[in-house]
Amino acid sequence: MTIKEIEQATGLPRASVRFYESEGLISPGRGENGYRNYSPSDLDNLLKIRLLRQLDIPLEDIHSLQNHQRSLDSVLDAALDRLDRNAAELERARTLCRTLRRDCDSYSTLNARPYLQQLEHPEVPRGIDAPPAPQPTYDRLPEAHCPFRRYFARNLDFFLYNVLFMLFCQLALRINIASGHPLLRICTGFLAPLGLTFLLEPLLLHFFCTTPGKFLFGLKITRGDGSPLSLKEAFARTTGVLVRGVGLNIPIVADITQGYSLWQIYKGRPLGWDYDLDEVAYWDGSRPGRSYWESSKSFLKLLAAALLIAGCFFILFQSETQAMAPIHRGDMTVSQFVENYNDTRRFRLGWDERLDSLLTDSGAFEELPAPNNVIIVDPYDEAPPLVFDFGVESGDGGDFLREVSFAYHVENVTTSIPVEEMAVAVWSLLYGRDGITKAEMNRVHNEIINLSDTSTPTDSISYHHDFDGAQVDFTMTASQGYAFASWGTLFALPGQDAVCQMDFSVKLTD
């Protein structure tokens, strides 16, 4: 028999049948499909259990009956004693209620002391009424009526899977997730959480009966007897959740399906993907007579969830810095520096930007054609091209780069401070060298970029920073013929003598 048939035959709810199995009172077999197959012996045992439980006989006594440790007579005698005591207590309470109705008009005139004495030292009751018939007693596993905990646990899992995907993109594929590419946004907001949930969640449920999000919100999923789901059952459940529970993360559809699921949980109704499996029990971390939030561990787990989210953001930031790290570090040749420089510029591009030039081993920049093999010329950019000078020093193993510099002189043409070129040069030469931390590199990089961000007119700028074993210098002087804009552009004023000189160097000093 299936569990649906056993429900109909015994009158017991499914949760009670699973509970008795988890207590070892029945032991159904399993068919080829993995589902339980209840025998006539299981049916007979369940009917006996239902009868004895309605007589208020504890499960421990039923265990002892099944194990032949006690006789039925002794168990029934103990049950009769309990029922007699309960009947006497109920009759005393009923008699006292009648007395109170007769003697007392209001709460303010009630004198409780003599009635308490009557309860504690009762007289022999007369004419005891027959006690009411006992109501059915159903034992069951705790049901997880915790819609918002389940909702936040699910979304925390989605967040963690997204973080894993972004870390893979940054560290393994060196993809800049901050570029804002539409395909990347679709992957991180839609495809990645769905795909990783489908791949990872069944494994987690099979081996650990929970997921990171569920664990931190006190939730667990098992079969009715407390054993883990099989891989087939776990995959079937996860598929149901993704399709019917979160609507494949499709906008609007996902809101409707999640809202409906929350309502079903709030009403205490089984969700479709759990009910169809015929085997799933959802544990909410509560105990008999004690809710989940009454345990101090629940708030510690909530704090751990908050710290985990904050830690993920920190790790993402650190991984972005690591992904942006140059290919070559330490002592390098000119060619290796050039490769670092071009790779760093390419990594930092937004999805709608293109690399318009490449640095060459000569220090000059080679213009790249547009996709249609057309070189775009800016008619307002009349400044001479920037050229780096490379200072090389011979040593063991070859010629190594020691200094990157430029002396940039312009007259009577509009130009701009090459902050991006300077910042990338410093990053490409010094990143990862001994004694230079990532935090210091980030700070210097931002300081160089911000040299172009000034809101007050100026005719000179200077910048200097000493690293451990390296230094960076930049100076700019401009005549009154230039007007300085806040975004780093210097406009040559008509009819005036506009002269600007910029000098930059980053060099190793050890």
Secondary structure, DSSP 8 states (H G I E B T S, - for coil): --HHHHHHHH---HHHHHHHHHTTS---EE-TTS-EE--HHHHHHHHHHHHHHHTT--HHHHHHHHTTSS-HHHHHHHHHHHHHHHHHHHHHHHHHHHHHHHH-SSSTT--HHHHHHHHHS----SS-------------------HHHHHHHHHHHHHHHHHHHHHIIIIIS---GGG--HHHHHIIIIIHHHHHHHHHHHHHHHHHSS-HHHHHTT-EEEETTS----HHHHHHHHHHIIIIISGGG-TTHHHHHHHHHHHHHHTT---HHHHHHS-EEEE-S-BTTB-GGGSHHHHHHHHHHHHHHHHHHHHHHHHHHHHTS-SS-SS--HHHHHHHHHHHHHHT--TT----EEE-TTS-EEE---TTS-----TT--S-----EEEEEEETTEEEEEEEEEEEEEESS-EE--HHHHHHHHHHHHTT-TT--HHHHHHHHHHHHGGG--SS--SEEEEEEEETTEEEEEEEEE-TTEEE-TTSEEEE-TTS--EEEEEEEEEE--
